[in-house]
Amino acid sequence: MPAREFWSLTMYDRATWAFVNNPLDRAGLGSFNKDQMKMNPDGSVDLYVGPNAPPGQETNWIPTMDKEPYLWLRLYGPQDAFWTKTFKMPDVELVN
């Protein structure tokens, strides 16, 4: 992520615009959680949002508790790649 300070992906309940209460007490994940998440060999990270974590990906999962999620990405101290639009955020993909 092109952020000098940190980045965060936060999930809200589309119906209430509030955090979703869940057993992990996790409304989002970000660069402050990197030491707890499984990272890809290239340094990127895959995040999962849904009612169940994919097997082995619990540390990278934000539980929806059957709510309709609304995702919000924040970049704090965005770097030039953001401003010049050379960074492309990957699309959200459906994983079965």
CYANA upper distance limits for C-alpha pairs under 8 A (distance plus 0.5 A):
  1 MET  CA      7 TRP  CA      7.49
  1 MET  CA     75 LEU  CA      8.24
  2 PRO  CA     75 LEU  CA      7.92
  2 PRO  CA     78 PRO  CA      6.23
  2 PRO  CA     79 GLN  CA      5.58
  2 PRO  CA     80 ASP  CA      7.99
  2 PRO  CA     81 ALA  CA      6.68
  2 PRO  CA     82 PHE  CA      6.74
  2 PRO  CA     87 PHE  CA      7.86
  3 ALA  CA      7 TRP  CA      6.75
  3 ALA  CA     75 LEU  CA      5.97
  3 ALA  CA     76 TYR  CA      6.21
  3 ALA  CA     77 GLY  CA      5.75
  3 ALA  CA     78 PRO  CA      4.86
  3 ALA  CA     79 GLN  CA      5.94
  4 ARG  CA     76 TYR  CA      7.27
  4 ARG  CA     77 GLY  CA      5.43
  4 ARG  CA     78 PRO  CA      6.60
  4 ARG  CA     79 GLN  CA      6.77
  5 GLU  CA     75 LEU  CA      8.41
  5 GLU  CA     76 TYR  CA      5.87
  5 GLU  CA     77 GLY  CA      5.85
  5 GLU  CA     78 PRO  CA      8.40
  6 PHE  CA     30 GLY  CA      7.90
  6 PHE  CA     31 SER  CA      6.17
  6 PHE  CA     32 PHE  CA      7.78
  6 PHE  CA     75 LEU  CA      6.77
  6 PHE  CA     76 TYR  CA      5.79
  6 PHE  CA     77 GLY  CA      7.76
  7 TRP  CA     30 GLY  CA      5.94
  7 TRP  CA     31 SER  CA      6.05
  7 TRP  CA     73 LEU  CA      7.86
  7 TRP  CA     74 ARG  CA      6.05
  7 TRP  CA     75 LEU  CA      5.05
  7 TRP  CA     76 TYR  CA      6.47
  8 SER  CA     28 GLY  CA      7.45
  8 SER  CA     29 LEU  CA      6.33
  8 SER  CA     30 GLY  CA      4.55
  8 SER  CA     31 SER  CA      7.08
  8 SER  CA     73 LEU  CA      6.27
  8 SER  CA     74 ARG  CA      5.70
  8 SER  CA     75 LEU  CA      7.23
  9 LEU  CA     28 GLY  CA      5.92
  9 LEU  CA     29 LEU  CA      6.02
  9 LEU  CA     30 GLY  CA      6.42
  9 LEU  CA     71 LEU  CA      7.27
  9 LEU  CA     72 TRP  CA      6.16
  9 LEU  CA     73 LEU  CA      5.00
  9 LEU  CA     74 ARG  CA      6.94
 10 THR  CA     27 ALA  CA      6.28
 10 THR  CA     28 GLY  CA      4.55
 10 THR  CA     29 LEU  CA      7.09
 10 THR  CA     71 LEU  CA      6.29
 10 THR  CA     72 TRP  CA      5.75
 10 THR  CA     73 LEU  CA      6.98
 11 MET  CA     19 PHE  CA      7.18
 11 MET  CA     20 VAL  CA      8.09
 11 MET  CA     27 ALA  CA      6.15
 11 MET  CA     28 GLY  CA      6.29
 11 MET  CA     62 ILE  CA      7.99
 11 MET  CA     69 PRO  CA      6.56
 11 MET  CA     70 TYR  CA      6.06
 11 MET  CA     71 LEU  CA      5.12
 11 MET  CA     72 TRP  CA      6.86
 12 TYR  CA     16 THR  CA      8.39
 12 TYR  CA     17 TRP  CA      5.94
 12 TYR  CA     18 ALA  CA      5.82
 12 TYR  CA     19 PHE  CA      5.30
 12 TYR  CA     20 VAL  CA      6.73
 12 TYR  CA     27 ALA  CA      7.82
 12 TYR  CA     69 PRO  CA      6.17
 12 TYR  CA     70 TYR  CA      5.55
 12 TYR  CA     71 LEU  CA      6.88
 12 TYR  CA     72 TRP  CA      8.44
 13 ASP  CA     17 TRP  CA      5.65
 13 ASP  CA     18 ALA  CA      6.09
 13 ASP  CA     19 PHE  CA      6.68
 13 ASP  CA     20 VAL  CA      6.46
 13 ASP  CA     64 THR  CA      8.41
 13 ASP  CA     67 LYS  CA      6.39
 13 ASP  CA     68 GLU  CA      6.22
 13 ASP  CA     69 PRO  CA      5.59
 13 ASP  CA     70 TYR  CA      6.56
 14 ARG  CA     18 ALA  CA      8.37
 14 ARG  CA     67 LYS  CA      8.08
 14 ARG  CA     68 GLU  CA      6.06
 14 ARG  CA     69 PRO  CA      6.17
 14 ARG  CA     70 TYR  CA      5.90
 15 ALA  CA     68 GLU  CA      7.79
 17 TRP  CA     70 TYR  CA      8.49
 19 PHE  CA     27 ALA  CA      6.29
 20 VAL  CA     27 ALA  CA      6.95
 20 VAL  CA     63 PRO  CA      8.46
 20 VAL  CA     64 THR  CA      7.09
 20 VAL  CA     65 MET  CA      7.72
 20 VAL  CA     67 LYS  CA      8.09
 21 ASN  CA     25 ASP  CA      6.87
 21 ASN  CA     26 ARG  CA      8.30
 21 ASN  CA     27 ALA  CA      8.26
 21 ASN  CA     65 MET  CA      8.28
 22 ASN  CA     26 ARG  CA      7.32
 22 ASN  CA     63 PRO  CA      7.10
 22 ASN  CA     64 THR  CA      8.19
 22 ASN  CA     65 MET  CA      7.11
 24 LEU  CA     63 PRO  CA      8.36
 26 ARG  CA     62 ILE  CA      6.78
 26 ARG  CA     63 PRO  CA      7.89
 27 ALA  CA     62 ILE  CA      7.05
 27 ALA  CA     63 PRO  CA      8.43
 28 GLY  CA     62 ILE  CA      6.64
 29 LEU  CA     33 ASN  CA      6.68
 29 LEU  CA     47 LEU  CA      8.48
 29 LEU  CA     60 ASN  CA      8.10
 29 LEU  CA     62 ILE  CA      7.94
 30 GLY  CA     34 LYS  CA      7.38
 33 ASN  CA     37 MET  CA      6.92
 34 LYS  CA     38 LYS  CA      8.19
 34 LYS  CA     39 MET  CA      8.03
 36 GLN  CA     59 THR  CA      7.03
 37 MET  CA     45 VAL  CA      8.30
 37 MET  CA     59 THR  CA      5.63
 37 MET  CA     60 ASN  CA      6.00
 38 LYS  CA     45 VAL  CA      7.45
 38 LYS  CA     57 GLN  CA      7.92
 38 LYS  CA     59 THR  CA      7.35
 38 LYS  CA     60 ASN  CA      7.20
 39 MET  CA     43 GLY  CA      6.45
 39 MET  CA     44 SER  CA      6.53
 39 MET  CA     45 VAL  CA      5.39
 39 MET  CA     46 ASP  CA      7.95
 40 ASN  CA     44 SER  CA      5.78
 40 ASN  CA     45 VAL  CA      6.09
 40 ASN  CA     46 ASP  CA      8.07
 46 ASP  CA     60 ASN  CA      7.38
 47 LEU  CA     60 ASN  CA      5.54
 47 LEU  CA     61 TRP  CA      6.48
 47 LEU  CA     62 ILE  CA      8.22
 48 TYR  CA     53 ALA  CA      7.50
 48 TYR  CA     54 PRO  CA      8.20
 48 TYR  CA     57 GLN  CA      8.30
 48 TYR  CA     60 ASN  CA      6.49
 48 TYR  CA     61 TRP  CA      5.06
 48 TYR  CA     62 ILE  CA      6.65
 49 VAL  CA     53 ALA  CA      8.22
 49 VAL  CA     61 TRP  CA      6.22
 49 VAL  CA     62 ILE  CA      5.31
 49 VAL  CA     63 PRO  CA      6.47
 49 VAL  CA     64 THR  CA      7.04
 49 VAL  CA     69 PRO  CA      8.46
 50 GLY  CA     61 TRP  CA      8.13
 50 GLY  CA     62 ILE  CA      7.19
 50 GLY  CA     63 PRO  CA      5.88
 50 GLY  CA     64 THR  CA      5.49
 50 GLY  CA     65 MET  CA      7.98
 50 GLY  CA     66 ASP  CA      8.10
 51 PRO  CA     63 PRO  CA      5.97
 51 PRO  CA     64 THR  CA      5.54
 51 PRO  CA     65 MET  CA      5.76
 51 PRO  CA     66 ASP  CA      6.15
 52 ASN  CA     63 PRO  CA      7.18
 53 ALA  CA     57 GLN  CA      6.55
 53 ALA  CA     58 GLU  CA      5.86
 53 ALA  CA     61 TRP  CA      6.25
 53 ALA  CA     62 ILE  CA      8.47
 53 ALA  CA     63 PRO  CA      7.96
 54 PRO  CA     58 GLU  CA      7.46
 57 GLN  CA     61 TRP  CA      6.92
 64 THR  CA     68 GLU  CA      7.66
 64 THR  CA     69 PRO  CA      6.95
 78 PRO  CA     82 PHE  CA      6.61
 78 PRO  CA     83 TRP  CA      8.01
 79 GLN  CA     83 TRP  CA      7.41
 80 ASP  CA     84 THR  CA      6.39
 81 ALA  CA     85 LYS  CA      6.28
 81 ALA  CA     86 THR  CA      5.49
 81 ALA  CA     87 PHE  CA      5.61
 82 PHE  CA     86 THR  CA      7.04
 82 PHE  CA     87 PHE  CA      6.13
